[in-house]
Amino acid sequence: MVYLEGVVAEKQLRILVGYNLYFTSDEVIKVAINHVKAFGAKLYVVSSIVGHSLDKDGNVANVKAKARLDKLRERLKQENIPNEVHLIVRQSDPGVDLVRFAVENEIDEMVIGFKVRSTIGEIIFGSNYRTMIAQAPCPIVTVHVPGEPIEE
């Protein structure tokens, strides 16, 4: 059993970390691992990817992205972090895919990176974090990911 704010949980808590194969910050992973350790939880590493990101066998095609994912898997193994890694072939926008996964898997907390963008940047690149914050079935921990200064 896990105790969280005086409440006894009958199941192991589930923490999802939204993982971008190309640029998720180590700080985001560190926060997620710290929460898993603090709450005796299980970590769900979830990445929403486009179909062409996979090879014919369903593995990550990009060599650098695969190396990052393998390195993360090894880190979780070395730190004895109970985990599952899920690559979702994108059905919609990544924010919606992660929220859908959270609902279907009864996730208790989500940890996501947050990079400040200009208004134009949000129009061009979107804002998955807004979708997740608005629709998530659980609390979300946002971790600021440093980026370029914004000039409007």
N, C-alpha and C positions, 0 to 999 in steps of 0.2 A: 504494500500500500504506500501511496505517496501523500504527504501532507503539504498542502499549499494554502497559506493564509487560514490555517485552522480547519480546513476542509479535508476530509479523508477521501482520496480518489480510489475507486475500486479497480481502476485499470491503470496501466502505465501511461503517463502523460506522453503526448505525441507532439513533437516540435518539427515544423517544416521550415527548411531554409530554401528560399528561392535561389537557384543556382544558374547563373549564365555561364555556359561553357567557355566563353571567351574573356570575360572580365569581372567576375565576381571578386570582390575585395577579400583579402585574407581576414580583414577586420570583421566582416560579416560572418565568416565561418567561425572565427574566434568567439564572437558573441553567442552564436548558436550552440557551440560546444560547451561554453560556460553554463548556459541555461540547462542543457542536457545533464551535465554533471550536478548542478545545483538541485535539480528537481528529480533526478533519477529517471529521466525521460528517455524516449527513443527518438533518434533523429531521422527525418525523412528529407533527403536531398532530392529536390525536384527541379528539373529543367524542362522547359517547354521549347522544343526545337522544331525547325522546319524540316520536312522530309528529306530534302537534299543534303542535310547534315549527316545522314547515315549512309553507310555503305550497303552493298547488297545483302550482307549478313545481319544488318540491323545494329552494327557497331558505329561509334562516332567516327566519321570519315576524316575530319581535320586532325592532323598529327599533333599539333600543339594543344588543341582542345582535349584530345584523348589523353595526352600526357598530363594535363592539369587534372582531369577527372581521375586518372589512375593515381596521381600523387595524393589527391584528397582521400580516395579509398584507402590508401596505405596509411595515411595519417589517422584516419578514424580507427583502423585496425590496431595501430600501435597504441592509441590512447584508449583502447577498449570501449569505444563508443558504439552502443547498439544502434544500427542504422539500416536503412534501405535506400538505394539510389534508384530513382525513376526518371527515365527519359520519355517525355510525352511528345509524340509527334503532333505538332501544333494543329489543333482543330479550329482555333480562333486566335484571339490575341493572348499573349503569355499571361497577363493578369487574370483573365477569365479562366484559363487552363489551371492556374495555381489555386484559384478560389474553388473551382470545381473539384480539384483533387482534395483540398482541405475539407470540403463538405462530405465527399464520398468516403474519406478515411478518418473522419472524426478527429481532425487535427485540433489541438488545444491552444497552440500558439504558432504564429508565423514570424520568421525573421527575414527581413529583406533589406537590400541595399537601397540607399536613396541618394541620388545625384541631382543636385540642383541644376535646372536648365532654364534658359531664357524662354520667354513666351514663344518665340519663333522655334526654338529647339523642341519644345513640347508639341507644337503643331506638326513639325516634321517627323520627330521620333516617337511621339506619343508619350503617355504617362501611365505605365502599368501600375505604379504604386497607387495612383488615385483610384483605379478600378478595384484594386485589392482592399484598400482601406474602406471604400464605400460598400463592398459586398462580402468581405470576409466573415465567416461564421465564428471568428475567435479574435482575441487580441493580436495586434501586430506590433512587433518591435522593429523600428526602422533604424538603420545604422547609416550615418552620414558617410558617403563615399566622396572624398575630396575630388574636385575637378577644376576645370578652368574657371577663373572669375567671370561672373556674368556682367555683361555690359548691354544695356537695352538702348 
